[in-house]
Amino acid sequence: MRIVKGGNVSRLLNGVKIPRMFHAEQSFPKDCIEPSHIPAVVYEQLARPEIGDLIRPGMSIAITAGSRGVANVDVITKAIVDFCKEKGASPFIVPAMGSHGGATAEGQAEQLAGYGITEERMGCPIRSSMETVLLGYSEYGKPVYQDKNAYEADGIIVSCRIKPHNAFRGRYESGVCKMMVVGLGKQKGAESVHSDGLGNMARNLPANARVVLENSKILFAIPCVENAYDETAIIEAIPREKIFDREPELLQTAFSNMPSILVKEADVLVVNEMGKNFSGTGVDPNISGTWSTEFGKGGLKVKRTCFLDLTDCSHGNANGMGLADIITARMFEKLDPEVIYPNCFTSTVLRSGMMPPVVATDKEAIQACIKTANQIDKENCRIVRIQNTLHVGRIMLSEAYYEDVIKGVYPGVTAVSEPAELEFDEEDNLITKML
């Protein structure tokens, strides 16, 4: 497919007015663990007798590492590795990311390297494989699998982040149970738990997790919870027998920590970059409101959304691009169906992998959204621009919001500049920076 600047599409969009915009700051609770203190916090948690005494000299220990852009994930993982070594164990890291990385061992190792998790930096082996062992069947008849390397270890430590899921609601969403079932289950495990659709994930996820706990050597979990600024707020080690009780409590904390776009409604949302380091669907619908299923809700109420780019560390995986109404040619050129579709087909959510209309430039993407949004004031369009859904402390808003922001209509939103025209380069790509 050839995207031509200056062709029929460009002529159709030429002259669509883009309103002036201003920079704004959003304020959220900011409690966090300073990165320099993270190793000490990890050590403190692992040194608790009911946790640390499970790691004995000579044991081989598998430590999970996922595909999300978890804040300080390299620091957290390294601290777990170092603790295991001090206890005389032999740790190794297992990529626990279901079907991500193109559902290949090489692709999953490459994902970890993008987050700074390499054998050299971690000081231990990384054993990446898609080979699994069948652990048994859930009460709903679903086969449950586990990474073979992890299964053959003397113990498994589940390191992950707990946060709201991007496609369904339940007591267990993105967290320990999901890491055990989907992450450690590799492509087969992910396919199994998704096979009844996202409407049944709330029941299948804990059911499959029970099989994992009953039939493998999970020692404990050490999840983190982040604040609204993509900073580590909580790190807590959970004994295996308390995972089912404690995870829902931490999920509620994660919900309360979630950032949001505080103006609540918009005509157009401009997302500078989507990526697997931000969400499984490239953008987190809990923020953007762009849901791929009917089983989740919340986020910005918006008519049109455009994605301008895909992060390099996504390695071509734009699963979630179907949540946009418009994407750019720059993003289109980065797409790799060989990694998008295994992820999409495994989850069974086809909408996430569908191709939106593609336009030549950033400017045209914004103009296309304005032009096609129905029943809006085109002369005073309400536009929200964000860098990505993981960092919304600083955003841009169109002039239609300005007076209300100045008057304090939106608590937590402060204008930090006056409205001005967006700047584009000679190729009509956006160069006005986010502050």
C-alpha positions in Angstrom: 0.0 0.0 0.0 1.4 3.3 -1.1 0.6 6.4 1.0 1.0 9.6 -1.1 1.3 13.1 0.4 -0.4 15.6 -2.0 -2.8 13.1 -3.5 -6.6 12.9 -3.2 -6.6 12.4 0.5 -4.4 15.4 1.1 -6.5 17.6 -1.1 -9.6 16.4 0.8 -8.1 17.3 4.2 -6.4 20.5 3.1 -7.8 23.5 4.9 -9.3 21.6 7.9 -8.7 23.9 10.7 -6.6 22.7 13.7 -7.2 24.8 16.7 -4.6 26.5 18.8 -3.4 24.4 21.8 -1.8 25.0 25.2 0.3 22.9 27.6 -1.3 21.7 30.8 -0.2 19.9 33.9 -2.3 17.2 35.6 -1.7 16.5 39.3 -2.1 13.1 40.9 -0.8 11.5 44.2 2.9 11.0 43.8 4.0 8.6 46.6 6.8 6.5 45.2 10.0 4.5 46.0 13.0 6.3 44.7 14.9 4.1 42.2 18.0 4.2 44.3 16.1 2.7 47.2 14.4 -0.2 45.2 17.1 -2.8 45.8 16.9 -2.2 49.6 13.1 -2.5 49.4 13.3 -5.8 47.4 15.9 -7.1 49.9 13.6 -6.2 52.8 10.7 -8.0 51.3 12.7 -11.1 50.4 14.4 -11.3 53.7 11.1 -11.9 55.5 11.5 -15.5 57.0 8.4 -16.8 55.3 9.8 -15.7 52.0 13.6 -15.8 52.1 13.8 -19.2 53.9 12.2 -20.8 50.8 15.4 -20.1 48.9 18.1 -22.6 49.8 21.7 -23.2 48.7 22.0 -25.1 45.5 18.5 -24.5 44.3 17.8 -23.4 40.7 15.4 -20.5 40.7 13.4 -19.3 37.7 12.5 -15.6 37.9 9.8 -14.2 35.6 10.3 -11.1 33.5 7.5 -9.8 31.3 7.0 -7.8 28.1 5.5 -4.6 29.6 7.4 -1.4 30.2 7.3 -1.8 34.0 9.0 1.0 35.8 12.4 0.0 37.0 11.9 -3.5 35.9 15.7 -4.0 35.3 16.5 -2.8 38.8 13.8 -4.9 40.5 14.8 -8.1 38.5 18.5 -7.5 39.3 17.8 -7.2 43.0 15.9 -10.5 43.0 18.7 -12.2 41.2 21.3 -10.8 43.6 19.3 -11.9 46.6 19.0 -15.4 45.3 22.7 -15.6 44.7 23.5 -14.4 48.2 21.3 -17.3 49.5 23.5 -19.7 47.5 20.9 -20.4 44.8 21.4 -20.4 41.1 18.9 -18.0 39.5 17.9 -17.6 35.9 15.4 -15.4 34.1 12.5 -16.7 32.1 10.7 -14.4 29.6 7.1 -14.7 30.8 5.1 -13.0 28.1 2.7 -15.4 26.5 2.6 -14.8 22.7 4.5 -11.6 22.6 7.8 -11.3 20.7 6.2 -13.0 17.8 5.7 -16.1 19.9 9.4 -17.0 19.4 12.2 -17.6 21.8 14.4 -15.1 20.0 11.7 -12.4 19.9 11.0 -12.7 23.6 14.7 -12.5 24.6 14.9 -9.4 22.3 11.9 -7.9 24.2 13.7 -8.3 27.5 16.9 -6.8 26.1 14.9 -3.7 25.2 14.2 -3.2 28.9 17.8 -3.6 29.9 17.4 -7.2 31.0 20.4 -9.1 29.5 22.6 -11.8 30.9 25.5 -9.4 31.2 23.5 -6.8 33.2 21.6 -9.3 35.3 24.5 -11.5 36.0 22.6 -14.7 35.4 21.4 -16.8 32.4 18.2 -15.9 30.4 16.5 -19.1 29.3 14.1 -18.2 26.5 12.1 -21.0 25.0 8.5 -21.6 23.8 8.5 -25.2 25.0 5.9 -25.9 27.7 4.7 -28.6 30.0 1.0 -29.5 30.5 0.2 -29.0 34.2 -3.4 -30.2 34.0 -6.9 -28.9 33.4 -8.9 -26.3 35.1 -12.4 -26.8 36.5 -13.7 -25.4 33.2 -11.7 -28.0 31.1 -9.0 -25.5 30.0 -5.5 -27.0 29.6 -2.9 -25.2 31.7 0.7 -24.9 30.5 4.1 -23.8 32.0 7.4 -22.8 30.5 9.5 -26.0 30.5 12.6 -24.3 31.9 10.6 -22.8 34.8 8.9 -26.1 35.4 12.2 -28.0 35.7 13.6 -25.5 38.2 13.6 -26.1 41.9 11.5 -23.0 42.5 9.8 -20.1 40.6 9.6 -16.5 41.7 6.8 -14.5 40.0 7.9 -11.0 39.5 5.3 -8.7 37.8 3.2 -5.6 38.0 -0.4 -5.4 39.2 -2.7 -3.0 37.3 -6.1 -2.9 35.7 -6.5 -5.0 32.5 -7.1 -3.3 29.2 -10.0 -5.5 28.0 -12.0 -7.0 30.9 -12.9 -6.6 34.6 -12.6 -9.1 37.4 -11.0 -9.8 40.8 -7.8 -10.8 39.1 -6.7 -8.7 36.1 -3.1 -7.9 35.1 -1.0 -9.3 37.9 0.3 -12.4 39.5 -2.4 -14.8 38.3 -2.0 -13.5 34.7 1.8 -13.8 34.9 1.5 -17.4 36.1 -1.2 -18.4 33.5 -0.5 -16.2 30.4 3.2 -15.2 30.9 4.6 -18.5 32.1 2.1 -20.4 29.9 3.7 -19.0 26.8 1.7 -19.0 23.6 -0.2 -22.2 24.5 -1.1 -21.0 27.9 -2.2 -17.6 26.6 -4.3 -19.2 23.9 -6.0 -21.5 26.4 -7.1 -18.9 28.8 -8.3 -16.6 26.0 -10.1 -19.3 24.1 -13.5 -18.6 25.5 -13.2 -14.9 24.8 -12.5 -11.9 27.0 -16.0 -12.2 28.5 -14.8 -15.4 30.4 -11.4 -14.2 31.4 -12.6 -13.2 34.9 -13.4 -16.9 35.6 -10.8 -18.7 33.5 -7.8 -16.7 34.8 -8.1 -17.6 38.5 -9.2 -21.1 37.6 -6.1 -21.7 35.5 -3.9 -20.1 38.2 -5.1 -22.6 40.8 -3.8 -25.4 38.6 -0.5 -23.6 38.4 -0.2 -23.3 42.1 -1.3 -26.9 42.7 1.0 -28.4 40.1 4.2 -26.4 39.9 6.9 -25.0 42.2 5.8 -21.4 42.6 7.7 -20.2 45.7 6.1 -16.7 46.1 5.3 -13.6 44.1 6.8 -10.2 44.3 4.6 -7.8 42.4 4.9 -4.0 42.2 2.2 -1.3 41.9 2.9 2.0 40.2 1.7 5.5 40.8 0.1 7.8 38.2 3.5 9.0 37.0 4.9 5.6 35.9 6.9 5.3 39.1 7.3 2.4 41.5 5.0 2.9 44.5 4.8 -0.5 46.1 6.9 -3.7 46.0 5.6 -6.5 48.1 6.5 -10.2 48.4 3.4 -12.4 48.7 3.6 -16.0 50.0 2.0 -18.4 47.5 -0.8 -19.4 49.8 -1.9 -15.7 50.1 -1.7 -14.8 46.4 -5.5 -15.2 45.9 -6.3 -13.0 48.9 -3.7 -10.3 48.4 -3.8 -9.7 44.7 -7.4 -8.3 44.6 -6.4 -5.8 47.4 -3.4 -4.6 45.5 -5.5 -4.4 42.3 -7.8 -1.9 44.1 -4.7 0.1 45.1 -3.6 0.1 41.4 -7.0 1.3 40.4 -6.8 4.2 42.8 -3.3 5.1 41.6 -4.4 5.1 37.9 -3.9 8.4 36.1 -6.6 9.8 33.9 -7.3 12.6 31.4 -9.0 14.9 33.8 -11.1 16.9 31.3 -13.1 13.6 30.9 -14.5 14.3 27.4 -12.9 15.3 24.0 -13.7 15.4 20.3 -10.2 14.2 19.3 -7.4 12.4 21.1 -3.9 12.6 19.6 -1.6 9.9 20.9 2.1 10.7 20.0 3.2 7.0 20.4 1.6 3.7 21.1 3.7 0.6 22.1 3.8 -2.7 24.0 5.9 -0.9 26.6 2.8 1.1 27.5 0.0 -1.5 27.3 -0.8 -4.8 25.7 -3.0 -2.9 23.3 -0.4 -0.2 22.7 -2.5 2.4 24.5 -4.2 1.7 27.8 -8.0 2.1 27.2 -8.3 2.8 31.0 -6.8 6.2 30.0 -7.7 6.6 26.3 -11.2 5.1 26.4 -10.5 3.1 23.2 -11.7 -0.3 24.2 -11.3 -3.4 22.1 -14.1 -5.3 23.8 -17.4 -4.6 25.6 -16.0 -6.1 28.8 -14.1 -3.0 29.9 -15.1 0.5 30.5 -13.8 3.9 31.5 -11.2 6.4 30.3 -11.7 9.5 28.1 -15.0 9.8 26.3 -13.8 10.7 22.8 -15.2 10.6 19.3 -12.0 10.2 17.2 -8.4 9.0 18.0 -5.2 9.0 16.0 -1.9 7.3 16.8 1.1 9.1 15.3 3.9 6.5 15.9 4.9 3.1 17.3 7.8 2.8 19.8 10.9 1.1 18.5 11.0 -1.3 21.5 7.7 -2.7 20.3 9.6 -4.4 17.5 6.8 -3.9 15.0 4.1 -5.2 17.3 1.2 -2.7 16.9 -1.5 -5.0 18.3 -4.0 -2.4 19.4 -3.7 -0.3 16.3 -7.3 -1.2 15.5 -8.3 1.0 18.5 -7.3 4.1 16.5 -9.5 5.8 13.9 -6.4 7.1 12.0 -2.7 6.2 11.9 0.2 7.8 10.0 2.4 6.5 7.2 5.4 6.7 9.6 3.7 4.2 12.0 2.4 2.1 9.1 5.9 1.5 7.9 6.9 0.0 11.3 4.2 -2.6 11.4 5.2 -6.3 11.4 2.3 -8.7 10.9 4.5 -11.6 12.0 4.5 -10.3 15.5 1.1 -8.4 15.5 -1.0 -11.4 14.4 0.3 -14.1 16.7 -0.5 -11.8 19.6 -3.9 -10.8 18.1 -4.9 -14.4 17.2 -3.9 -15.8 20.6 -6.0 -13.3 22.4 -8.9 -13.8 19.9 -9.5 -10.0 19.9 -9.3 -9.4 16.2 -10.3 -5.7 16.4 -6.9 -5.0 18.0 -5.1 -6.0 14.8 -7.4 -4.3 12.3 -5.9 -1.7 10.0 -7.3 1.9 10.5 -7.1 4.4 7.6 -3.5 5.5 7.0 -2.7 9.1 6.1 0.6 10.6 5.0 1.5 13.0 7.9 0.8 13.9 11.5 -1.1 17.0 10.4 -3.4 15.0 8.1 -4.0 12.5 10.9 -5.3 15.3 13.2 -7.3 16.9 10.3 -8.9 13.5 9.4 -10.1 13.1 13.0 -11.6 16.6 13.0 -13.2 16.2 9.6 -14.9 12.8 10.4 -16.0 13.6 14.0 -19.7 14.1 13.8 -21.8 16.6 15.8 -18.9 18.7 17.1 -18.1 22.4 16.9 -15.5 22.2 14.1 -14.4 25.8 14.7 -13.7 25.1 18.4 -12.8 21.5 18.4 -11.9 20.0 21.8 -8.5 18.2 21.3 -6.4 16.4 23.8 -2.8 15.5 23.0 -0.8 13.0 25.1 2.7 11.5 24.6 1.4 8.0 25.5 -1.0 6.5 28.0 1.7 5.8 30.6 2.7 9.5 30.9 -0.1 11.9 31.2 1.2 14.3 33.8 1.8 16.7 31.0 -0.7 17.0 28.2 -1.8 19.5 25.6 -5.4 20.8 25.3 -7.0 22.9 22.5 -8.1 26.5 23.1 -11.7 25.4 23.8 -10.7 24.2 27.2 -8.5 27.2 28.1 -11.0 29.5 29.9 -12.4 26.6 31.9 -8.9 25.4 33.0 -8.1 29.0 34.1 -11.3 29.1 36.1 -10.6 25.8 37.8 -13.4 23.9 36.3 -11.2 20.8 36.0 -9.6 20.1 39.4 -6.0 19.0 39.1 -5.5 20.6 35.6 -3.3 23.7 35.4 -2.4 25.6 32.3 1.4 26.1 31.9 1.3 28.0 28.6 -1.1 30.1 26.5 -2.8 28.8 23.4 -0.6 28.8 20.3 -0.6 27.2 16.8 0.8 23.7 16.6 4.1 23.7 14.7 4.8 21.2 11.9 8.0 20.6 9.9 8.2 20.8 6.1 6.8 17.2 5.9 3.8 18.3 8.0 4.9 16.2 11.0 4.3 17.6 14.4 7.3 19.3 16.1 5.6 21.1 19.0 7.1 19.3 21.9 5.4 18.1 25.0 6.8 19.9 28.0 
